[in-house]
Amino acid sequence: MGNRAIVFDETDELPVDELKYCILLALRYHRVKHLPLLGV
């Protein structure tokens, strides 16, 4: 399995809400990936 990254320019302001959503999706996937149909 490959690595994943979100890359930001150090001079840009972080998109906090979008970053929170990405983290939420990653954690949710980790919790349900073993379920049939990925928990759908």
Backbone atoms as SQL, in Angstrom:
CREATE TABLE atoms (id INTEGER PRIMARY KEY, chain TEXT, resi INTEGER, resn TEXT, atom TEXT, x REAL, y REAL, z REAL);
INSERT INTO atoms VALUES
  (1, 'A', 1, 'MET', 'N', 0.854, -1.176, 0.000),
  (2, 'A', 1, 'MET', 'CA', 0.000, 0.000, 0.000),
  (3, 'A', 1, 'MET', 'C', 0.899, 1.238, 0.000),
  (4, 'A', 2, 'GLY', 'N', 0.520, 2.220, -0.750),
  (5, 'A', 2, 'GLY', 'CA', 1.328, 3.424, -0.871),
  (6, 'A', 2, 'GLY', 'C', 1.059, 4.432, 0.230),
  (7, 'A', 3, 'ASN', 'N', 1.900, 5.399, 0.311),
  (8, 'A', 3, 'ASN', 'CA', 1.729, 6.487, 1.271),
  (9, 'A', 3, 'ASN', 'C', 0.842, 7.563, 0.667),
  (10, 'A', 4, 'ARG', 'N', 0.250, 8.326, 1.532),
  (11, 'A', 4, 'ARG', 'CA', -0.594, 9.433, 1.079),
  (12, 'A', 4, 'ARG', 'C', -0.154, 10.692, 1.792),
  (13, 'A', 5, 'ALA', 'N', -0.338, 11.820, 1.140),
  (14, 'A', 5, 'ALA', 'CA', 0.083, 13.077, 1.742),
  (15, 'A', 5, 'ALA', 'C', -0.795, 14.211, 1.239),
  (16, 'A', 6, 'ILE', 'N', -0.951, 15.191, 2.083),
  (17, 'A', 6, 'ILE', 'CA', -1.571, 16.449, 1.694),
  (18, 'A', 6, 'ILE', 'C', -0.462, 17.483, 1.856),
  (19, 'A', 7, 'VAL', 'N', -0.118, 18.139, 0.777),
  (20, 'A', 7, 'VAL', 'CA', 1.013, 19.047, 0.784),
  (21, 'A', 7, 'VAL', 'C', 0.510, 20.488, 0.702),
  (22, 'A', 8, 'PHE', 'N', 1.011, 21.317, 1.607),
  (23, 'A', 8, 'PHE', 'CA', 0.644, 22.731, 1.653),
  (24, 'A', 8, 'PHE', 'C', 1.887, 23.580, 1.460),
  (25, 'A', 9, 'ASP', 'N', 1.699, 24.733, 0.853),
  (26, 'A', 9, 'ASP', 'CA', 2.777, 25.700, 0.768),
  (27, 'A', 9, 'ASP', 'C', 2.908, 26.362, 2.139),
  (28, 'A', 10, 'GLU', 'N', 4.104, 26.496, 2.636),
  (29, 'A', 10, 'GLU', 'CA', 4.302, 27.013, 3.996),
  (30, 'A', 10, 'GLU', 'C', 3.859, 28.462, 4.177),
  (31, 'A', 11, 'THR', 'N', 3.669, 29.179, 3.073),
  (32, 'A', 11, 'THR', 'CA', 3.234, 30.575, 3.190),
  (33, 'A', 11, 'THR', 'C', 1.715, 30.723, 3.129),
  (34, 'A', 12, 'ASP', 'N', 1.025, 29.638, 2.751),
  (35, 'A', 12, 'ASP', 'CA', -0.432, 29.697, 2.650),
  (36, 'A', 12, 'ASP', 'C', -1.085, 29.430, 4.002),
  (37, 'A', 13, 'GLU', 'N', -2.280, 29.969, 4.175),
  (38, 'A', 13, 'GLU', 'CA', -3.053, 29.686, 5.371),
  (39, 'A', 13, 'GLU', 'C', -3.646, 28.277, 5.239),
  (40, 'A', 14, 'LEU', 'N', -3.625, 27.517, 6.325),
  (41, 'A', 14, 'LEU', 'CA', -4.166, 26.163, 6.281),
  (42, 'A', 14, 'LEU', 'C', -5.692, 26.191, 6.170),
  (43, 'A', 15, 'PRO', 'N', -6.246, 25.375, 5.276),
  (44, 'A', 15, 'PRO', 'CA', -7.700, 25.265, 5.171),
  (45, 'A', 15, 'PRO', 'C', -8.207, 24.313, 6.268),
  (46, 'A', 16, 'VAL', 'N', -8.400, 24.824, 7.458),
  (47, 'A', 16, 'VAL', 'CA', -8.658, 24.006, 8.652),
  (48, 'A', 16, 'VAL', 'C', -9.898, 23.134, 8.490),
  (49, 'A', 17, 'ASP', 'N', -10.999, 23.681, 8.033),
  (50, 'A', 17, 'ASP', 'CA', -12.223, 22.885, 7.899),
  (51, 'A', 17, 'ASP', 'C', -12.036, 21.734, 6.912),
  (52, 'A', 18, 'GLU', 'N', -11.402, 22.003, 5.793),
  (53, 'A', 18, 'GLU', 'CA', -11.166, 20.971, 4.796),
  (54, 'A', 18, 'GLU', 'C', -10.209, 19.908, 5.326),
  (55, 'A', 19, 'LEU', 'N', -9.203, 20.332, 6.069),
  (56, 'A', 19, 'LEU', 'CA', -8.248, 19.398, 6.654),
  (57, 'A', 19, 'LEU', 'C', -8.929, 18.505, 7.693),
  (58, 'A', 20, 'LYS', 'N', -9.793, 19.074, 8.508),
  (59, 'A', 20, 'LYS', 'CA', -10.554, 18.282, 9.485),
  (60, 'A', 20, 'LYS', 'C', -11.395, 17.222, 8.777),
  (61, 'A', 21, 'TYR', 'N', -11.997, 17.597, 7.667),
  (62, 'A', 21, 'TYR', 'CA', -12.843, 16.662, 6.918),
  (63, 'A', 21, 'TYR', 'C', -12.008, 15.515, 6.334),
  (64, 'A', 22, 'CYS', 'N', -10.840, 15.830, 5.823),
  (65, 'A', 22, 'CYS', 'CA', -9.956, 14.793, 5.282),
  (66, 'A', 22, 'CYS', 'C', -9.545, 13.806, 6.381),
  (67, 'A', 23, 'ILE', 'N', -9.224, 14.330, 7.547),
  (68, 'A', 23, 'ILE', 'CA', -8.834, 13.472, 8.666),
  (69, 'A', 23, 'ILE', 'C', -10.016, 12.608, 9.101),
  (70, 'A', 24, 'LEU', 'N', -11.198, 13.197, 9.174),
  (71, 'A', 24, 'LEU', 'CA', -12.404, 12.448, 9.532),
  (72, 'A', 24, 'LEU', 'C', -12.635, 11.294, 8.562),
  (73, 'A', 25, 'LEU', 'N', -12.524, 11.553, 7.268),
  (74, 'A', 25, 'LEU', 'CA', -12.730, 10.495, 6.281),
  (75, 'A', 25, 'LEU', 'C', -11.687, 9.392, 6.414),
  (76, 'A', 26, 'ALA', 'N', -10.452, 9.756, 6.658),
  (77, 'A', 26, 'ALA', 'CA', -9.393, 8.760, 6.813),
  (78, 'A', 26, 'ALA', 'C', -9.640, 7.884, 8.034),
  (79, 'A', 27, 'LEU', 'N', -10.032, 8.488, 9.143),
  (80, 'A', 27, 'LEU', 'CA', -10.293, 7.714, 10.353),
  (81, 'A', 27, 'LEU', 'C', -11.537, 6.839, 10.195),
  (82, 'A', 28, 'ARG', 'N', -12.550, 7.357, 9.532),
  (83, 'A', 28, 'ARG', 'CA', -13.761, 6.572, 9.301),
  (84, 'A', 28, 'ARG', 'C', -13.453, 5.375, 8.409),
  (85, 'A', 29, 'TYR', 'N', -12.661, 5.588, 7.359),
  (86, 'A', 29, 'TYR', 'CA', -12.285, 4.483, 6.475),
  (87, 'A', 29, 'TYR', 'C', -11.521, 3.421, 7.260),
  (88, 'A', 30, 'HIS', 'N', -10.609, 3.842, 8.109),
  (89, 'A', 30, 'HIS', 'CA', -9.817, 2.905, 8.902),
  (90, 'A', 30, 'HIS', 'C', -10.734, 2.047, 9.778),
  (91, 'A', 31, 'ARG', 'N', -11.821, 2.635, 10.273),
  (92, 'A', 31, 'ARG', 'CA', -12.751, 1.929, 11.152),
  (93, 'A', 31, 'ARG', 'C', -13.644, 0.944, 10.391),
  (94, 'A', 32, 'VAL', 'N', -13.983, 1.221, 9.134),
  (95, 'A', 32, 'VAL', 'CA', -14.958, 0.396, 8.420),
  (96, 'A', 32, 'VAL', 'C', -14.379, -0.397, 7.249),
  (97, 'A', 33, 'LYS', 'N', -13.082, -0.307, 6.998),
  (98, 'A', 33, 'LYS', 'CA', -12.527, -0.940, 5.802),
  (99, 'A', 33, 'LYS', 'C', -12.691, -2.454, 5.771),
  (100, 'A', 34, 'HIS', 'N', -12.855, -3.080, 6.906),
  (101, 'A', 34, 'HIS', 'CA', -13.019, -4.527, 6.945),
  (102, 'A', 34, 'HIS', 'C', -14.466, -4.967, 6.712),
  (103, 'A', 35, 'LEU', 'N', -15.399, -4.044, 6.728),
  (104, 'A', 35, 'LEU', 'CA', -16.818, -4.383, 6.569),
  (105, 'A', 35, 'LEU', 'C', -17.175, -4.599, 5.101),
  (106, 'A', 36, 'PRO', 'N', -18.171, -5.455, 4.829),
  (107, 'A', 36, 'PRO', 'CA', -18.629, -5.624, 3.437),
  (108, 'A', 36, 'PRO', 'C', -19.109, -4.264, 2.892),
  (109, 'A', 37, 'LEU', 'N', -18.788, -3.993, 1.674),
  (110, 'A', 37, 'LEU', 'CA', -19.153, -2.738, 1.001),
  (111, 'A', 37, 'LEU', 'C', -18.619, -1.507, 1.748),
  (112, 'A', 38, 'LEU', 'N', -17.520, -1.666, 2.474),
  (113, 'A', 38, 'LEU', 'CA', -16.860, -0.595, 3.222),
  (114, 'A', 38, 'LEU', 'C', -17.818, 0.111, 4.176),
  (115, 'A', 39, 'GLY', 'N', -18.768, -0.632, 4.726),
  (116, 'A', 39, 'GLY', 'CA', -19.685, -0.084, 5.698),
  (117, 'A', 39, 'GLY', 'C', -20.835, 0.714, 5.130),
  (118, 'A', 40, 'VAL', 'N', -21.020, 0.667, 3.804),
  (119, 'A', 40, 'VAL', 'CA', -22.107, 1.419, 3.176),
  (120, 'A', 40, 'VAL', 'C', -23.437, 0.789, 3.489);
